[in-house]
Amino acid sequence: MFSTTLQQADLEKTEWTNAQVARDPEAEVRSLKAAPGRDILVLNSASIIQALLKADLVDELYLTVVPVTLGGGLRLLPNDHASAWRLAGTTTIPTTGAVTLHYGRP
């Protein structure tokens, strides 16, 4: 878990298991990628995704488009971000009308 305010001791007061607080997403993801294990998943954090994209640490993107307008917010991809991602697949969720787009590196 990346946080600018939580401390590790705060997690000990929750039911979360196998969690730790980290401050530097780039360093933490580099360390995780170098170790054996499974995929790394980032949910709902445009600022962390932007930092990892800038550091070239993202291998796949799954973007879900939900047909609800919520107003302003932080853009997922910064204006100066250029990439050569390729669409690898799509999934439609009929009950909500949402569409998930899966992009991979070429």
PyMOL CGO cylinders between C-alpha atoms (Angstrom):
from pymol import cmd
from pymol.cgo import CYLINDER

trace = [
    CYLINDER, 0.00, 0.00, 0.00, 1.39, 3.39, -0.94, 0.3, 1, 1, 1, 1, 1, 1,
    CYLINDER, 1.39, 3.39, -0.94, 0.52, 6.25, 1.38, 0.3, 1, 1, 1, 1, 1, 1,
    CYLINDER, 0.52, 6.25, 1.38, 1.85, 9.64, 2.29, 0.3, 1, 1, 1, 1, 1, 1,
    CYLINDER, 1.85, 9.64, 2.29, 0.04, 9.60, 5.65, 0.3, 1, 1, 1, 1, 1, 1,
    CYLINDER, 0.04, 9.60, 5.65, -0.35, 6.03, 6.95, 0.3, 1, 1, 1, 1, 1, 1,
    CYLINDER, -0.35, 6.03, 6.95, 2.27, 4.31, 9.06, 0.3, 1, 1, 1, 1, 1, 1,
    CYLINDER, 2.27, 4.31, 9.06, 2.93, 0.55, 9.24, 0.3, 1, 1, 1, 1, 1, 1,
    CYLINDER, 2.93, 0.55, 9.24, 1.45, 0.53, 12.76, 0.3, 1, 1, 1, 1, 1, 1,
    CYLINDER, 1.45, 0.53, 12.76, -1.86, 1.79, 11.32, 0.3, 1, 1, 1, 1, 1, 1,
    CYLINDER, -1.86, 1.79, 11.32, -2.21, -1.46, 9.34, 0.3, 1, 1, 1, 1, 1, 1,
    CYLINDER, -2.21, -1.46, 9.34, -1.83, -3.52, 12.50, 0.3, 1, 1, 1, 1, 1, 1,
    CYLINDER, -1.83, -3.52, 12.50, -5.16, -2.03, 13.68, 0.3, 1, 1, 1, 1, 1, 1,
    CYLINDER, -5.16, -2.03, 13.68, -7.00, -3.41, 10.62, 0.3, 1, 1, 1, 1, 1, 1,
    CYLINDER, -7.00, -3.41, 10.62, -7.98, -6.85, 9.37, 0.3, 1, 1, 1, 1, 1, 1,
    CYLINDER, -7.98, -6.85, 9.37, -5.63, -6.54, 6.41, 0.3, 1, 1, 1, 1, 1, 1,
    CYLINDER, -5.63, -6.54, 6.41, -3.05, -9.29, 6.17, 0.3, 1, 1, 1, 1, 1, 1,
    CYLINDER, -3.05, -9.29, 6.17, 0.17, -9.38, 4.20, 0.3, 1, 1, 1, 1, 1, 1,
    CYLINDER, 0.17, -9.38, 4.20, 0.18, -5.59, 3.72, 0.3, 1, 1, 1, 1, 1, 1,
    CYLINDER, 0.18, -5.59, 3.72, 2.86, -3.00, 4.20, 0.3, 1, 1, 1, 1, 1, 1,
    CYLINDER, 2.86, -3.00, 4.20, 3.07, 0.77, 3.84, 0.3, 1, 1, 1, 1, 1, 1,
    CYLINDER, 3.07, 0.77, 3.84, 5.49, 2.10, 1.24, 0.3, 1, 1, 1, 1, 1, 1,
    CYLINDER, 5.49, 2.10, 1.24, 6.35, 5.67, 0.22, 0.3, 1, 1, 1, 1, 1, 1,
    CYLINDER, 6.35, 5.67, 0.22, 8.23, 5.21, -3.09, 0.3, 1, 1, 1, 1, 1, 1,
    CYLINDER, 8.23, 5.21, -3.09, 6.15, 3.39, -5.75, 0.3, 1, 1, 1, 1, 1, 1,
    CYLINDER, 6.15, 3.39, -5.75, 9.01, 3.22, -8.27, 0.3, 1, 1, 1, 1, 1, 1,
    CYLINDER, 9.01, 3.22, -8.27, 11.51, 1.66, -5.86, 0.3, 1, 1, 1, 1, 1, 1,
    CYLINDER, 11.51, 1.66, -5.86, 8.94, -0.74, -4.41, 0.3, 1, 1, 1, 1, 1, 1,
    CYLINDER, 8.94, -0.74, -4.41, 7.77, -1.96, -7.84, 0.3, 1, 1, 1, 1, 1, 1,
    CYLINDER, 7.77, -1.96, -7.84, 11.37, -2.39, -9.07, 0.3, 1, 1, 1, 1, 1, 1,
    CYLINDER, 11.37, -2.39, -9.07, 12.05, -4.51, -6.00, 0.3, 1, 1, 1, 1, 1, 1,
    CYLINDER, 12.05, -4.51, -6.00, 8.88, -6.59, -6.47, 0.3, 1, 1, 1, 1, 1, 1,
    CYLINDER, 8.88, -6.59, -6.47, 9.61, -7.15, -10.18, 0.3, 1, 1, 1, 1, 1, 1,
    CYLINDER, 9.61, -7.15, -10.18, 13.12, -8.37, -9.35, 0.3, 1, 1, 1, 1, 1, 1,
    CYLINDER, 13.12, -8.37, -9.35, 11.77, -10.92, -6.85, 0.3, 1, 1, 1, 1, 1, 1,
    CYLINDER, 11.77, -10.92, -6.85, 9.97, -14.14, -7.73, 0.3, 1, 1, 1, 1, 1, 1,
    CYLINDER, 9.97, -14.14, -7.73, 6.22, -13.92, -7.53, 0.3, 1, 1, 1, 1, 1, 1,
    CYLINDER, 6.22, -13.92, -7.53, 3.07, -13.05, -9.36, 0.3, 1, 1, 1, 1, 1, 1,
    CYLINDER, 3.07, -13.05, -9.36, 1.67, -9.99, -11.10, 0.3, 1, 1, 1, 1, 1, 1,
    CYLINDER, 1.67, -9.99, -11.10, 1.57, -6.57, -9.47, 0.3, 1, 1, 1, 1, 1, 1,
    CYLINDER, 1.57, -6.57, -9.47, -1.81, -4.83, -9.62, 0.3, 1, 1, 1, 1, 1, 1,
    CYLINDER, -1.81, -4.83, -9.62, -2.50, -1.12, -9.12, 0.3, 1, 1, 1, 1, 1, 1,
    CYLINDER, -2.50, -1.12, -9.12, -6.13, -0.16, -8.63, 0.3, 1, 1, 1, 1, 1, 1,
    CYLINDER, -6.13, -0.16, -8.63, -7.66, 3.29, -8.82, 0.3, 1, 1, 1, 1, 1, 1,
    CYLINDER, -7.66, 3.29, -8.82, -4.58, 5.46, -8.41, 0.3, 1, 1, 1, 1, 1, 1,
    CYLINDER, -4.58, 5.46, -8.41, -3.82, 7.72, -11.33, 0.3, 1, 1, 1, 1, 1, 1,
    CYLINDER, -3.82, 7.72, -11.33, -0.84, 9.29, -9.54, 0.3, 1, 1, 1, 1, 1, 1,
    CYLINDER, -0.84, 9.29, -9.54, 0.84, 5.92, -8.90, 0.3, 1, 1, 1, 1, 1, 1,
    CYLINDER, 0.84, 5.92, -8.90, 0.09, 4.69, -12.43, 0.3, 1, 1, 1, 1, 1, 1,
    CYLINDER, 0.09, 4.69, -12.43, 1.56, 7.92, -13.85, 0.3, 1, 1, 1, 1, 1, 1,
    CYLINDER, 1.56, 7.92, -13.85, 4.74, 7.47, -11.79, 0.3, 1, 1, 1, 1, 1, 1,
    CYLINDER, 4.74, 7.47, -11.79, 5.11, 3.85, -12.89, 0.3, 1, 1, 1, 1, 1, 1,
    CYLINDER, 5.11, 3.85, -12.89, 4.47, 4.71, -16.55, 0.3, 1, 1, 1, 1, 1, 1,
    CYLINDER, 4.47, 4.71, -16.55, 7.11, 7.46, -16.36, 0.3, 1, 1, 1, 1, 1, 1,
    CYLINDER, 7.11, 7.46, -16.36, 9.58, 4.95, -14.88, 0.3, 1, 1, 1, 1, 1, 1,
    CYLINDER, 9.58, 4.95, -14.88, 8.72, 2.42, -17.65, 0.3, 1, 1, 1, 1, 1, 1,
    CYLINDER, 8.72, 2.42, -17.65, 7.53, -0.16, -15.09, 0.3, 1, 1, 1, 1, 1, 1,
    CYLINDER, 7.53, -0.16, -15.09, 4.10, -0.96, -16.57, 0.3, 1, 1, 1, 1, 1, 1,
    CYLINDER, 4.10, -0.96, -16.57, 3.76, -4.03, -18.80, 0.3, 1, 1, 1, 1, 1, 1,
    CYLINDER, 3.76, -4.03, -18.80, -0.02, -4.09, -19.26, 0.3, 1, 1, 1, 1, 1, 1,
    CYLINDER, -0.02, -4.09, -19.26, -2.92, -1.69, -18.81, 0.3, 1, 1, 1, 1, 1, 1,
    CYLINDER, -2.92, -1.69, -18.81, -6.51, -2.67, -18.12, 0.3, 1, 1, 1, 1, 1, 1,
    CYLINDER, -6.51, -2.67, -18.12, -8.75, 0.37, -18.43, 0.3, 1, 1, 1, 1, 1, 1,
    CYLINDER, -8.75, 0.37, -18.43, -12.43, 0.18, -17.58, 0.3, 1, 1, 1, 1, 1, 1,
    CYLINDER, -12.43, 0.18, -17.58, -14.73, 2.74, -19.14, 0.3, 1, 1, 1, 1, 1, 1,
    CYLINDER, -14.73, 2.74, -19.14, -17.88, 3.16, -17.05, 0.3, 1, 1, 1, 1, 1, 1,
    CYLINDER, -17.88, 3.16, -17.05, -20.73, 5.15, -18.63, 0.3, 1, 1, 1, 1, 1, 1,
    CYLINDER, -20.73, 5.15, -18.63, -21.14, 7.56, -15.71, 0.3, 1, 1, 1, 1, 1, 1,
    CYLINDER, -21.14, 7.56, -15.71, -19.89, 11.11, -15.70, 0.3, 1, 1, 1, 1, 1, 1,
    CYLINDER, -19.89, 11.11, -15.70, -18.38, 12.10, -12.37, 0.3, 1, 1, 1, 1, 1, 1,
    CYLINDER, -18.38, 12.10, -12.37, -16.83, 15.41, -13.27, 0.3, 1, 1, 1, 1, 1, 1,
    CYLINDER, -16.83, 15.41, -13.27, -13.20, 16.44, -12.93, 0.3, 1, 1, 1, 1, 1, 1,
    CYLINDER, -13.20, 16.44, -12.93, -10.28, 14.53, -11.58, 0.3, 1, 1, 1, 1, 1, 1,
    CYLINDER, -10.28, 14.53, -11.58, -6.70, 13.53, -12.21, 0.3, 1, 1, 1, 1, 1, 1,
    CYLINDER, -6.70, 13.53, -12.21, -5.99, 12.27, -15.73, 0.3, 1, 1, 1, 1, 1, 1,
    CYLINDER, -5.99, 12.27, -15.73, -4.58, 8.76, -15.92, 0.3, 1, 1, 1, 1, 1, 1,
    CYLINDER, -4.58, 8.76, -15.92, -2.17, 9.57, -18.75, 0.3, 1, 1, 1, 1, 1, 1,
    CYLINDER, -2.17, 9.57, -18.75, -0.35, 12.92, -18.63, 0.3, 1, 1, 1, 1, 1, 1,
    CYLINDER, -0.35, 12.92, -18.63, -0.51, 15.19, -21.69, 0.3, 1, 1, 1, 1, 1, 1,
    CYLINDER, -0.51, 15.19, -21.69, 3.14, 14.53, -22.62, 0.3, 1, 1, 1, 1, 1, 1,
    CYLINDER, 3.14, 14.53, -22.62, 2.92, 10.72, -22.38, 0.3, 1, 1, 1, 1, 1, 1,
    CYLINDER, 2.92, 10.72, -22.38, 3.57, 8.96, -25.68, 0.3, 1, 1, 1, 1, 1, 1,
    CYLINDER, 3.57, 8.96, -25.68, 3.34, 5.22, -26.01, 0.3, 1, 1, 1, 1, 1, 1,
    CYLINDER, 3.34, 5.22, -26.01, 2.99, 2.40, -28.47, 0.3, 1, 1, 1, 1, 1, 1,
    CYLINDER, 2.99, 2.40, -28.47, 0.52, 0.28, -26.48, 0.3, 1, 1, 1, 1, 1, 1,
    CYLINDER, 0.52, 0.28, -26.48, -1.48, -2.24, -28.52, 0.3, 1, 1, 1, 1, 1, 1,
    CYLINDER, -1.48, -2.24, -28.52, -5.04, -3.28, -27.82, 0.3, 1, 1, 1, 1, 1, 1,
    CYLINDER, -5.04, -3.28, -27.82, -4.90, -6.93, -26.70, 0.3, 1, 1, 1, 1, 1, 1,
    CYLINDER, -4.90, -6.93, -26.70, -8.57, -7.48, -25.89, 0.3, 1, 1, 1, 1, 1, 1,
    CYLINDER, -8.57, -7.48, -25.89, -11.87, -6.06, -24.74, 0.3, 1, 1, 1, 1, 1, 1,
    CYLINDER, -11.87, -6.06, -24.74, -14.62, -7.19, -22.39, 0.3, 1, 1, 1, 1, 1, 1,
    CYLINDER, -14.62, -7.19, -22.39, -18.12, -5.77, -22.15, 0.3, 1, 1, 1, 1, 1, 1,
    CYLINDER, -18.12, -5.77, -22.15, -20.01, -5.92, -18.87, 0.3, 1, 1, 1, 1, 1, 1,
    CYLINDER, -20.01, -5.92, -18.87, -23.65, -6.02, -20.03, 0.3, 1, 1, 1, 1, 1, 1,
    CYLINDER, -23.65, -6.02, -20.03, -25.26, -5.27, -16.67, 0.3, 1, 1, 1, 1, 1, 1,
    CYLINDER, -25.26, -5.27, -16.67, -23.45, -1.94, -16.28, 0.3, 1, 1, 1, 1, 1, 1,
    CYLINDER, -23.45, -1.94, -16.28, -22.56, -1.04, -19.86, 0.3, 1, 1, 1, 1, 1, 1,
    CYLINDER, -22.56, -1.04, -19.86, -18.90, -0.77, -18.84, 0.3, 1, 1, 1, 1, 1, 1,
    CYLINDER, -18.90, -0.77, -18.84, -16.14, -1.80, -21.23, 0.3, 1, 1, 1, 1, 1, 1,
    CYLINDER, -16.14, -1.80, -21.23, -12.70, -3.05, -20.16, 0.3, 1, 1, 1, 1, 1, 1,
    CYLINDER, -12.70, -3.05, -20.16, -9.80, -2.43, -22.54, 0.3, 1, 1, 1, 1, 1, 1,
    CYLINDER, -9.80, -2.43, -22.54, -6.64, -4.52, -22.18, 0.3, 1, 1, 1, 1, 1, 1,
    CYLINDER, -6.64, -4.52, -22.18, -3.47, -3.00, -23.61, 0.3, 1, 1, 1, 1, 1, 1,
    CYLINDER, -3.47, -3.00, -23.61, -0.04, -4.61, -23.83, 0.3, 1, 1, 1, 1, 1, 1,
    CYLINDER, -0.04, -4.61, -23.83, 3.38, -3.51, -24.88, 0.3, 1, 1, 1, 1, 1, 1,
    CYLINDER, 3.38, -3.51, -24.88, 4.30, -4.24, -28.50, 0.3, 1, 1, 1, 1, 1, 1,
]
cmd.load_cgo(trace, "trace")
